[in-house]
Amino acid sequence: MSEQVSGLRKHRALVAAAALSLALVAAGGYQAVALPAPATASVSAPTLTETTTGPVYKGDTVGFAYAVPASDLSSTNWVGLYAPGAKPGVQSSTSWQYTPDASGNVTFDTSALTPGTYQVYLFANNGYTVLSGPIALAVNAAPTPKPTPEPPAPKVGPGPNLIVNGDAETGAGTQVGVDTNTVPGWQVTGLLNSVAYGAKGGEGITDFPTATTPGPKNRGHNVFSGGGGGVSTGTQTADVSAAAKRIDRGQVTYDLTGYLGGSGAITDESSVTSYFLDAHGKVLGHATLGPVTRQMRGFATELLPEQAIGKLPRGTRKVRTVMTITGPQPHDRLGHAQGYVDNLALHISAPVPAPKPVKPPVAHVPGYDHVFVVMMENQDYNGIIGNKSAPFVNSLVPKGANLTNAIAETHPSDPNYVALAGGSLFGVNDNTPFASTVDAPHIGDLVTKAGGSWRGYMENAAGPCDTTAHGAYTIDDLPFYFFKDVKDNPANCKAHLLPQTQLTTDLQKTSTTPTFSWLSADDCDDMEGCGVAAGDTWLKNTLTPIFNSPAWKSQRSLLILTWDEDAADGQQQLQRIPTLVLGSQGVRAGSTSDLRYTHYSMLRTIEAALHLPSLTKNDLYAQPVTGIWQPVRRG
């Protein structure tokens, strides 16, 4: 339905035809990713066949299909790739993968291979008994990427750019790079983010684009990326029904442009597709940009121009644009999805109204007298909700609201604490409360400025502003010591960072219960150090006095129980964490919300509940918690 005019399309057809999903074996610097096994009938003898078509160039991914009869089936069967002249059992394989199933697929990346003819075998049971093969694999030298010219100037008609925030400039770009943040104007899945050009990186992930990286000449401060790994998407829809008559006469063209790219030899990629929909949402056609492969980038960090033009299908009334950024599914804290997108634009050759500017979501949150926050650590949603080792937490689910799609920003713990307290990571990318100082206001400052009171309560603190680590206690169990007005002001620190034992006294009267309270378990009871059951017991002992306090029984009080990050165990939905919201009034018991929320959403909800302004663009544009509230009793 579209004519792809970018030279990149032609180049990819030459050097990356039939590219398969990348898979690298964990041993020897590779990481395995399984492809779906084809449905095959049982076989009488083992087979190994190459699935790649056409010549294989250095940097391509090559695939093989295998099948074994039941008599040869073993979880330790394996496929090995051997350099020219190498003998199995004498020399080591260049790459290898287990083949535990009766049939399936394996892939090998050829980036590290010297051009030549390799031999590929299917071996039995961790040994060198050949089940099938060898298959000769010829790896050719990679062709030199052809320079890609700038796309021609878009055929801009009377209409405006139909993509809002297509340049990632409406939100605040992260300096860490791998953390998800608020992306205004887009409906987000996964860990999509906007990254500042020149981001320093985090968790060992670096090589983000800079202001001088090849890319758009009129770039702003930020570029879209995919955060901490997996597949992320951003979606928005534009209304073109004002041009219906011209569209239905087949007289309207479209021009979709943008810059797409990636980092170095990393295989992470991005693509953008605009779907043309009729009045009932049926897809009539589409136009796609990308993906831009690493071969097309010459294994360099670059953003290359992409363009797709064509005629809008008759009957088109809306255009849904989906930006997709893909990275590996991490099983640790080193996730990344370093595909990039910037300067997206969609124009049509007919006058239509401009999309409405991005505005902060309206917060329909009732007002509260007190807000309590508790942040536990390092658990997946499914590791808590329904877990018999957490009977107290699960007893709260029918009493409040369960946010089933809450997402943490990053790894490790402390940056998530800072995000909820201050509306940004502020460049914090590790557990470094003494080395990192944030010179910016936090939620406590907003409360103070509004005439309220705030305190942080720390389990096993030896006294106010206890900065000495002892036992399972560390001061970064609260986020506030990261902030300059607490760290560099001992009196302020002592007034606000207190032992948990002080909470018992403060809860005795409504007048001494702070407007905002943050409660923290030590490194044992936070569910990371000593497990779920220990943390559940701490929560029961800590929250029960709150529920029995005058502030809860006679005033409007809200409690948010959340976690800092997931367990980094490769769960399918990365960074999905448990989050419960309970209220003495105003929260519908047993309610759920499956909207995507982040810690910035929790901060935005707290600000709305206490009638406070926002701290940064992250909380300003974040989705506040909605769909769980009921009218609050007054008086």
C-alpha positions as CSV (number, residue, x, y, z in Angstrom):
1,M,0.0,0.0,0.0
2,S,3.0,2.3,0.2
3,E,6.0,3.2,-1.9
4,Q,9.2,3.0,0.2
5,V,11.5,5.6,-1.3
6,S,14.4,5.6,1.2
7,G,17.6,4.3,-0.2
8,L,17.9,2.3,3.1
9,R,15.1,0.0,1.9
10,K,17.0,-0.9,-1.2
11,H,20.2,-1.4,0.8
12,R,18.6,-3.6,3.3
13,A,17.2,-5.7,0.5
14,L,20.7,-6.4,-0.7
15,V,22.5,-7.0,2.6
16,A,19.9,-8.1,5.1
17,A,17.4,-10.2,3.1
18,A,15.9,-13.0,5.0
19,A,17.4,-11.8,8.3
20,L,16.2,-14.0,11.2
21,S,15.8,-13.2,14.9
22,L,19.2,-12.8,16.6
23,A,20.3,-15.4,19.0
24,L,23.6,-15.5,20.8
25,V,24.8,-18.3,23.0
26,A,25.5,-17.3,26.6
27,A,28.8,-19.2,26.7
28,G,31.6,-17.4,24.9
29,G,29.8,-14.1,24.8
30,Y,26.6,-15.3,23.2
31,Q,23.0,-15.1,24.4
32,A,20.4,-17.7,23.4
33,V,16.9,-16.7,22.2
34,A,14.7,-19.6,21.1
35,L,12.6,-19.4,18.0
36,P,9.2,-21.1,17.9
37,A,9.5,-24.7,16.9
38,P,7.7,-25.7,13.7
39,A,5.0,-28.3,14.0
40,T,6.6,-31.4,12.5
41,A,5.8,-35.0,12.4
42,S,8.0,-37.5,14.1
43,V,11.1,-38.5,12.2
44,S,12.9,-41.8,11.8
45,A,16.4,-40.4,11.8
46,P,18.0,-37.2,13.1
47,T,18.1,-34.2,10.7
48,L,19.8,-30.9,10.6
49,T,19.0,-28.4,7.9
50,E,19.9,-24.7,7.2
51,T,16.9,-22.4,7.2
52,T,18.7,-19.3,5.9
53,T,18.2,-18.6,2.2
54,G,20.6,-16.8,0.0
55,P,24.3,-15.9,0.8
56,V,25.3,-15.3,4.4
57,Y,27.4,-12.3,5.1
58,K,29.5,-11.5,8.2
59,G,27.1,-9.9,10.7
60,D,24.0,-11.8,9.5
61,T,22.2,-14.3,11.6
62,V,22.0,-17.9,10.3
63,G,19.4,-20.4,11.3
64,F,19.1,-24.2,11.4
65,A,16.2,-26.6,12.0
66,Y,16.7,-29.9,13.7
67,A,14.6,-33.0,14.4
68,V,15.4,-36.2,16.3
69,P,13.4,-39.4,16.8
70,A,12.4,-40.4,20.3
71,S,15.2,-42.8,20.6
72,D,17.8,-40.0,20.2
73,L,15.9,-37.4,22.3
74,S,18.0,-35.8,25.0
75,S,17.9,-32.5,26.9
76,T,21.7,-32.2,26.3
77,N,21.8,-32.8,22.5
78,W,23.5,-29.8,20.9
79,V,24.4,-28.1,17.7
80,G,28.0,-26.9,17.3
81,L,29.5,-24.6,14.8
82,Y,33.2,-25.3,13.9
83,A,35.8,-23.1,12.3
84,P,37.3,-24.3,9.0
85,G,39.6,-27.3,9.6
86,A,38.5,-27.7,13.3
87,K,37.7,-31.2,14.4
88,P,35.0,-31.9,17.0
89,G,36.4,-33.3,20.2
90,V,39.8,-32.0,19.3
91,Q,39.2,-28.3,18.8
92,S,36.5,-26.3,20.6
93,S,33.4,-25.1,18.7
94,T,33.1,-21.5,17.8
95,S,29.5,-21.4,19.0
96,W,27.0,-23.9,20.3
97,Q,23.5,-24.3,21.6
98,Y,21.5,-27.1,23.3
99,T,18.7,-28.7,21.3
100,P,16.5,-30.3,24.0
101,D,13.3,-30.8,22.0
102,A,12.2,-33.3,19.4
103,S,12.4,-30.5,16.8
104,G,13.1,-26.8,16.8
105,N,15.3,-24.0,15.5
106,V,18.6,-22.5,16.6
107,T,20.4,-19.4,15.3
108,F,24.0,-18.2,15.3
109,D,25.2,-14.7,14.9
110,T,28.2,-14.4,12.5
111,S,29.5,-10.9,13.6
112,A,32.5,-12.4,15.3
113,L,33.3,-15.0,12.6
114,T,36.1,-14.6,10.0
115,P,34.8,-15.1,6.5
116,G,35.2,-18.8,5.4
117,T,33.5,-22.1,5.3
118,Y,32.4,-23.5,8.7
119,Q,31.0,-26.9,9.6
120,V,27.8,-27.3,11.6
121,Y,27.0,-30.6,13.4
122,L,24.1,-32.0,15.5
123,F,25.6,-34.0,18.4
124,A,24.2,-36.4,21.0
125,N,24.0,-35.9,24.8
126,N,26.9,-33.5,25.6
127,G,29.3,-35.6,23.6
128,Y,30.7,-35.8,20.0
129,T,28.5,-38.5,18.6
130,V,27.3,-37.0,15.3
131,L,23.5,-37.3,14.9
132,S,23.4,-35.2,11.7
133,G,25.8,-33.2,9.6
134,P,28.2,-31.7,9.0
135,I,26.5,-28.9,7.0
136,A,28.9,-26.5,5.2
137,L,28.2,-22.8,6.1
138,A,29.9,-20.2,3.9
139,V,30.3,-16.9,5.6
140,N,31.1,-14.1,3.2
141,A,32.7,-10.7,4.0
142,A,30.1,-8.1,4.8
143,P,29.5,-5.7,2.0
144,T,30.4,-2.1,2.6
145,P,27.2,-0.2,3.5
146,K,26.2,2.3,0.9
147,P,25.8,5.9,2.0
148,T,22.2,6.8,2.5
149,P,21.1,10.2,1.2
150,E,18.8,12.5,3.1
151,P,15.2,11.9,2.1
152,P,13.6,14.3,-0.2
153,A,11.7,17.1,1.4
154,P,8.2,15.8,2.5
155,K,5.4,16.6,0.2
156,V,3.7,18.7,2.9
157,G,0.1,19.6,2.1
158,P,-2.1,22.0,3.8
159,G,-2.3,19.7,6.9
160,P,-0.1,19.7,10.0
161,N,2.1,17.0,11.4
162,L,-0.4,14.4,12.6
163,I,2.0,12.9,15.1
164,V,2.2,14.7,18.5
165,N,5.5,14.6,20.4
166,G,7.1,12.8,17.5
167,D,10.5,14.3,18.6
168,A,10.4,13.2,22.2
169,E,10.7,16.8,23.4
170,T,7.5,17.1,25.4
171,G,8.7,14.9,28.2
172,A,11.9,15.0,30.2
173,G,14.7,12.9,28.7
174,T,16.6,10.6,31.1
175,Q,20.3,10.9,31.6
176,V,20.5,7.3,32.7
177,G,19.1,5.8,29.5
178,V,17.8,2.4,30.6
179,D,15.0,3.7,32.9
180,T,11.5,4.1,31.7
181,N,10.0,7.5,32.1
182,T,6.8,9.4,31.2
183,V,6.4,9.7,27.4
184,P,3.6,12.3,26.8
185,G,1.2,11.8,23.9
186,W,1.8,8.1,23.5
187,Q,0.0,5.1,24.9
188,V,2.9,3.0,26.2
189,T,3.5,-0.6,26.7
190,G,6.8,-2.1,28.0
191,L,9.6,0.2,29.1
192,L,9.6,2.8,26.3
193,N,11.4,6.0,27.3
194,S,12.8,9.3,26.0
195,V,16.6,9.6,26.4
196,A,18.7,12.7,26.5
197,Y,21.3,13.0,23.8
198,G,24.5,12.3,25.5
199,A,23.0,10.2,28.3
200,K,25.7,8.7,30.5
201,G,24.0,5.3,30.8
202,G,23.4,3.0,33.7
203,E,23.8,-0.6,34.9
204,G,26.7,-0.9,32.5
205,I,24.7,0.0,29.4
206,T,26.3,2.9,27.5
207,D,26.9,4.2,23.9
208,F,23.7,6.3,23.7
209,P,23.5,8.9,20.9
210,T,25.1,12.2,21.5
211,A,24.5,15.7,20.0
212,T,27.0,14.9,17.3
213,T,25.9,11.3,16.5
214,P,24.8,11.1,12.8
215,G,21.1,11.8,12.7
216,P,18.6,14.6,12.3
217,K,20.2,18.0,11.9
218,N,17.3,19.7,13.6
219,R,17.3,17.3,16.6
220,G,16.2,18.5,20.0
221,H,17.4,17.3,23.4
222,N,15.9,13.8,23.4
223,V,15.4,10.6,21.4
224,F,13.0,7.7,21.9
225,S,14.4,4.4,23.1
226,G,13.3,1.2,24.7
227,G,14.5,1.4,28.3
228,G,15.5,-1.8,30.1
229,G,14.8,-4.4,27.4
230,G,12.1,-6.5,25.8
231,V,9.6,-5.0,23.4
232,S,8.2,-1.6,24.0
233,T,5.6,0.3,22.0
234,G,4.0,3.8,21.8
235,T,0.7,4.3,20.1
236,Q,-1.3,7.3,19.1
237,T,-4.2,8.0,16.7
238,A,-4.9,11.0,14.5
239,D,-8.3,11.9,13.0
240,V,-8.4,12.6,9.3
241,S,-12.1,12.4,8.8
242,A,-12.2,16.1,7.8
243,A,-10.7,15.1,4.5
244,A,-13.1,12.2,4.0
245,K,-14.5,13.4,0.6
246,R,-11.0,13.9,-1.0
247,I,-9.7,10.6,0.6
248,D,-12.7,8.7,-0.8
249,R,-11.9,10.1,-4.3
250,G,-8.4,8.7,-4.0
251,Q,-6.8,12.1,-4.1
252,V,-4.9,12.3,-0.8
253,T,-1.3,11.2,-0.3
254,Y,0.6,10.6,2.9
255,D,4.3,11.2,3.7
256,L,5.6,9.4,6.8
257,T,9.2,10.4,7.8
258,G,11.5,9.9,10.7
259,Y,15.0,8.9,11.9
260,L,15.6,5.4,13.1
261,G,18.8,3.7,14.4
262,G,20.7,1.9,17.1
263,S,24.0,1.6,19.0
264,G,27.2,0.1,17.5
265,A,27.0,-3.7,17.0
266,I,24.0,-4.1,19.2
267,T,21.1,-5.7,17.4
268,D,18.3,-3.7,19.1
269,E,16.1,-2.1,16.5
270,S,13.1,0.1,16.0
271,S,10.3,0.5,13.5
272,V,7.3,2.8,13.0
273,T,4.0,1.8,11.3
274,S,1.0,4.0,10.5
275,Y,-2.2,2.0,10.1
276,F,-5.0,3.5,8.0
277,L,-8.3,2.8,9.6
278,D,-11.9,3.1,8.4
279,A,-14.7,4.5,10.6
280,H,-15.1,1.1,12.3
281,G,-11.4,0.6,13.0
282,K,-10.7,-1.8,10.2
283,V,-7.2,-1.7,8.9
284,L,-7.2,-0.7,5.2
285,G,-3.5,-0.4,4.7
286,H,-0.3,0.7,6.3
287,A,3.1,2.4,5.8
288,T,6.2,1.4,7.7
289,L,9.6,2.9,8.5
290,G,12.5,0.6,9.5
291,P,13.8,-1.4,11.0
292,V,17.3,0.0,10.4
293,T,19.7,-2.9,11.0
294,R,23.2,-2.7,12.4
295,Q,24.5,-3.6,9.0
296,M,22.8,-0.7,7.5
297,R,24.4,1.5,10.2
298,G,27.8,0.0,9.4
299,F,27.9,-1.2,13.1
300,A,28.0,2.4,14.2
301,T,25.8,4.4,16.5
302,E,23.6,6.3,14.1
303,L,20.1,7.4,13.3
304,L,19.3,7.2,9.5
305,P,16.5,8.9,7.6
306,E,13.5,6.8,6.6
307,Q,10.5,7.7,4.5
308,A,7.3,6.1,3.2
309,I,4.9,7.8,0.8
310,G,1.8,6.7,-1.0
311,K,-2.0,7.3,-1.3
312,L,-4.3,7.0,1.6
313,P,-6.7,4.1,1.0
314,R,-10.3,5.2,0.2
315,G,-12.4,5.1,3.4
316,T,-9.6,6.1,5.7
317,R,-10.9,8.1,8.7
318,K,-8.1,7.7,11.3
319,V,-4.4,6.9,11.3
320,R,-3.0,4.9,14.1
321,T,0.8,5.2,14.5
322,V,2.7,2.5,16.4
323,M,6.4,3.0,17.4
324,T,8.1,-0.3,18.3
325,I,11.5,-0.7,19.9
326,T,12.9,-4.1,20.6
327,G,15.7,-5.5,22.7
328,P,16.6,-8.8,24.3
329,Q,14.5,-10.2,27.2
330,P,16.9,-9.9,30.1
331,H,17.2,-12.4,32.9
332,D,19.3,-10.0,35.0
333,R,19.6,-6.3,35.7
334,L,21.5,-5.6,32.5
335,G,18.6,-5.1,30.1
336,H,18.6,-2.7,27.2
337,A,16.6,-1.9,24.1
338,Q,18.8,0.6,22.3
339,G,16.8,1.1,19.2
340,Y,16.1,4.8,18.6
341,V,13.5,7.0,16.9
342,D,13.4,10.7,16.5
343,N,11.7,13.5,14.5
344,L,8.7,11.5,13.4
345,A,6.2,13.3,11.1
346,L,3.1,12.3,9.2
347,H,1.6,14.7,6.7
348,I,-1.2,14.2,4.2
349,S,-2.0,16.3,1.2
350,A,-5.4,17.6,2.4
351,P,-6.3,20.1,5.1
352,V,-7.3,18.5,8.4
353,P,-7.3,20.0,12.0
354,A,-4.0,19.8,13.9
355,P,-4.0,17.2,16.7
356,K,-4.6,18.7,20.1
357,P,-1.5,19.6,22.0
358,V,-0.5,17.1,24.7
359,K,-1.9,18.1,28.1
360,P,-1.3,16.5,31.5
361,P,-4.0,13.9,32.3
362,V,-6.7,15.1,34.7
363,A,-6.4,13.6,38.1
364,H,-9.8,12.5,39.5
365,V,-8.4,11.7,42.9
366,P,-10.3,12.6,46.1
367,G,-8.6,14.8,48.7
368,Y,-7.0,13.3,51.7
369,D,-5.7,14.5,55.1
370,H,-2.9,11.9,55.3
371,V,-0.9,9.8,52.8
372,F,1.3,6.9,53.8
373,V,3.8,5.3,51.4
374,V,5.5,1.9,51.9
375,M,8.0,0.7,49.4
376,M,9.1,-2.9,49.6
377,E,11.8,-4.5,47.4
378,N,12.6,-6.8,44.4
379,Q,9.4,-8.8,43.8
380,D,7.4,-9.6,40.7
381,Y,3.7,-9.0,40.8
382,N,3.1,-12.8,40.6
383,G,5.6,-13.3,43.4
384,I,3.3,-11.5,45.9
385,I,-0.3,-11.5,44.7
386,G,-1.6,-15.0,45.4
387,N,1.6,-16.0,47.2
388,K,0.7,-18.0,50.4
389,S,3.9,-16.7,52.0
390,A,2.3,-13.2,52.0
391,P,-1.1,-13.8,53.8
392,F,-1.2,-10.3,55.2
393,V,-0.6,-8.5,51.9
394,N,-3.1,-10.7,50.1
395,S,-5.7,-10.0,52.9
396,L,-5.4,-6.3,51.8
397,V,-6.4,-7.0,48.2
398,P,-10.2,-7.3,48.8
399,K,-10.0,-4.2,51.1
400,G,-8.5,-1.8,48.6
401,A,-7.5,-1.5,45.0
402,N,-5.1,-3.8,43.1
403,L,-3.1,-2.0,40.3
404,T,-2.4,-5.0,38.1
405,N,-0.1,-3.2,35.6
406,A,2.2,-1.2,37.7
407,I,5.7,-0.8,36.3
408,A,9.1,0.1,38.0
409,E,11.5,2.4,36.3
410,T,14.9,0.7,36.5
411,H,17.4,-1.4,38.3
412,P,18.8,-1.3,41.0
413,S,16.7,-0.2,44.0
414,D,17.6,3.3,44.9
415,P,16.9,5.1,41.6
416,N,13.2,3.9,41.9
417,Y,13.0,5.4,45.4
418,V,14.3,8.7,44.1
419,A,11.9,8.6,41.1
420,L,8.8,8.3,43.4
421,A,10.1,10.9,45.8
422,G,11.3,13.5,43.3
423,G,9.9,12.9,39.9
424,S,13.1,11.9,38.2
425,L,16.2,9.7,38.6
426,F,18.3,12.9,38.4
427,G,21.1,10.8,37.0
428,V,21.1,8.4,40.0
429,N,21.9,5.0,38.6
430,D,23.1,3.0,41.6
431,N,22.6,2.5,45.3
432,T,24.8,5.5,46.2
433,P,23.2,7.8,48.8
434,F,26.5,9.2,49.9
435,A,28.1,9.7,46.5
436,S,25.0,11.1,44.8
437,T,23.3,14.4,45.7
438,V,20.2,15.7,44.1
439,D,19.8,19.4,44.1
440,A,16.1,19.5,43.5
441,P,12.8,19.6,45.5
442,H,11.1,16.4,46.6
443,I,7.6,15.5,47.8
444,G,8.4,16.4,51.3
445,D,9.3,20.0,50.2
446,L,5.9,20.3,48.5
447,V,4.1,19.2,51.6
448,T,6.1,21.7,53.7
449,K,5.5,24.5,51.3
450,A,1.7,23.8,51.4
451,G,1.8,24.0,55.2
452,G,1.7,20.3,56.0
453,S,4.2,18.0,57.7
454,W,6.2,15.0,56.5
455,R,8.3,12.3,58.0
456,G,10.2,9.2,56.9
457,Y,10.3,6.3,59.4
458,M,13.1,3.7,59.2
459,E,13.1,0.3,60.8
460,N,16.0,-0.2,63.2
461,A,17.4,3.3,62.8
462,A,19.4,4.1,65.9
463,G,18.1,7.7,66.0
464,P,17.1,10.6,63.9
465,C,19.1,11.0,60.7
466,D,21.1,7.8,61.3
467,T,23.7,7.7,58.5
468,T,25.7,4.7,59.9
469,A,25.0,1.3,58.4
470,H,24.5,-1.4,61.1
471,G,22.9,-4.8,61.0
472,A,20.3,-4.7,58.2
473,Y,19.9,-0.9,58.4
474,T,21.1,1.6,55.8
475,I,19.9,5.1,55.3
476,D,19.0,4.6,51.7
477,D,16.0,2.5,52.8
478,L,14.4,6.0,52.5
479,P,15.0,8.2,49.4
480,F,15.3,11.6,51.1
481,Y,19.1,11.4,52.0
482,F,19.8,11.7,48.3
483,F,18.4,15.2,48.3
484,K,20.6,18.1,49.1
485,D,18.2,19.9,51.4
486,V,18.2,16.8,53.7
487,K,21.8,15.6,53.3
488,D,23.4,19.0,53.7
489,N,21.1,20.2,56.4
490,P,21.5,18.1,59.6
491,A,18.7,19.8,61.4
492,N,16.3,19.1,58.6
493,C,17.5,15.5,58.4
494,K,17.0,15.0,62.1
495,A,13.6,16.5,62.0
496,H,12.3,14.3,59.2
497,L,14.2,11.0,59.1
498,L,13.3,9.1,62.2
499,P,13.3,5.6,63.7
500,Q,10.2,3.6,63.1
501,T,9.5,3.5,66.8
502,Q,8.6,7.2,66.5
503,L,5.6,6.2,64.4
504,T,3.8,4.6,67.3
505,T,3.9,7.9,69.2
506,D,3.0,10.0,66.1
507,L,-0.1,7.9,65.4
508,Q,-1.6,8.5,68.8
509,K,-3.3,11.7,67.6
510,T,-4.4,13.1,64.3
511,S,-2.5,16.3,65.1
512,T,0.8,14.5,65.4
513,T,0.2,12.2,62.4
514,P,2.2,13.7,59.5
515,T,0.4,14.8,56.3
516,F,2.8,12.6,54.4
517,S,4.7,9.6,55.8
518,W,7.1,7.2,54.1
519,L,7.7,3.9,56.0
520,S,10.7,1.7,55.2
521,A,11.7,-1.8,56.3
522,D,15.4,-2.6,56.7
523,D,17.3,-4.7,54.3
524,C,16.0,-7.9,55.9
525,D,12.3,-7.2,56.2
526,D,12.0,-5.4,52.8
527,M,11.4,-8.8,51.2
528,E,14.7,-8.8,49.4
529,G,17.0,-9.8,52.2
530,C,15.0,-12.3,54.2
531,G,12.3,-13.2,51.9
532,V,8.6,-12.6,51.4
533,A,7.3,-14.1,54.7
534,A,9.6,-11.9,56.8
535,G,8.4,-8.8,54.9
536,D,4.8,-9.8,55.2
537,T,5.2,-10.1,58.9
538,W,6.8,-6.6,59.1
539,L,4.0,-5.1,57.0
540,K,1.4,-6.7,59.3
541,N,3.1,-5.3,62.4
542,T,3.6,-1.9,60.8
543,L,0.3,-1.2,58.9
544,T,-2.1,-2.6,61.5
545,P,-1.4,0.4,63.9
546,I,-2.0,2.8,61.0
547,F,-5.4,1.2,60.3
548,N,-6.3,1.4,64.0
549,S,-5.1,5.0,64.4
550,P,-7.3,8.1,64.8
551,A,-6.0,9.5,61.5
552,W,-7.4,6.4,59.7
553,K,-10.6,5.9,61.7
554,S,-11.7,9.6,61.9
555,Q,-10.0,11.3,59.0
556,R,-9.4,10.8,55.3
557,S,-6.2,8.7,55.0
558,L,-4.6,7.0,52.0
559,L,-2.0,4.2,51.9
560,I,0.1,3.2,48.8
561,L,1.9,-0.1,49.1
562,T,4.3,-0.7,46.3
563,W,7.7,-2.3,45.4
564,D,10.8,-0.7,44.0
565,E,11.7,-3.1,41.2
566,D,10.9,-6.6,40.0
567,A,13.0,-9.7,40.8
568,A,15.0,-9.3,37.6
569,D,14.3,-12.9,36.7
570,G,13.2,-12.5,33.1
571,Q,9.4,-12.4,33.7
572,Q,7.6,-11.8,30.4
573,Q,6.4,-8.4,31.4
574,L,9.5,-6.7,32.6
575,Q,9.4,-4.6,35.8
576,R,5.8,-5.5,36.6
577,I,5.5,-5.0,40.4
578,P,2.7,-5.3,43.0
579,T,1.0,-2.1,44.0
580,L,-2.0,-1.8,46.3
581,V,-4.0,1.4,47.2
582,L,-6.1,1.5,50.4
583,G,-8.1,4.3,51.9
584,S,-10.0,4.9,55.1
585,Q,-12.5,6.5,52.6
586,G,-12.7,6.9,48.9
587,V,-11.2,3.7,47.6
588,R,-13.6,1.0,46.3
589,A,-12.9,-2.2,48.1
590,G,-11.9,-5.0,45.8
591,S,-11.4,-2.8,42.8
592,T,-8.7,-3.2,40.2
593,S,-7.1,-1.1,37.5
594,D,-5.1,-2.6,34.6
595,L,-3.9,0.7,33.2
596,R,-0.1,1.1,33.0
597,Y,1.2,3.0,36.0
598,T,4.7,3.9,37.1
599,H,6.2,5.3,40.3
600,Y,5.6,8.7,38.6
601,S,1.9,7.8,38.6
602,M,2.0,7.1,42.3
603,L,3.7,10.5,42.8
604,R,1.1,12.3,40.7
605,T,-1.6,10.6,42.7
606,I,-0.1,11.7,46.0
607,E,0.2,15.2,44.7
608,A,-3.5,15.2,43.7
609,A,-4.6,13.7,47.0
610,L,-2.8,16.4,49.0
611,H,-3.6,19.2,46.5
612,L,0.1,19.8,45.6
613,P,1.7,20.9,42.3
614,S,3.9,18.6,40.3
615,L,7.7,18.4,40.6
616,T,8.8,17.5,37.0
617,K,7.4,16.6,33.6
618,N,7.5,12.9,34.6
619,D,4.9,13.3,37.3
620,L,3.0,16.1,35.6
621,Y,2.3,14.0,32.5
622,A,2.1,10.6,34.3
623,Q,-1.2,8.8,34.4
624,P,-2.8,9.3,37.8
625,V,-4.5,6.3,39.4
626,T,-8.1,6.2,38.2
627,G,-11.1,3.9,38.1
628,I,-10.8,2.9,41.8
629,W,-12.3,6.0,43.6
630,Q,-15.6,6.6,45.2
631,P,-16.9,9.8,46.7
632,V,-15.2,10.7,49.9
633,R,-17.3,11.6,53.0
634,R,-16.8,15.2,54.1
635,G,-17.4,16.8,57.5
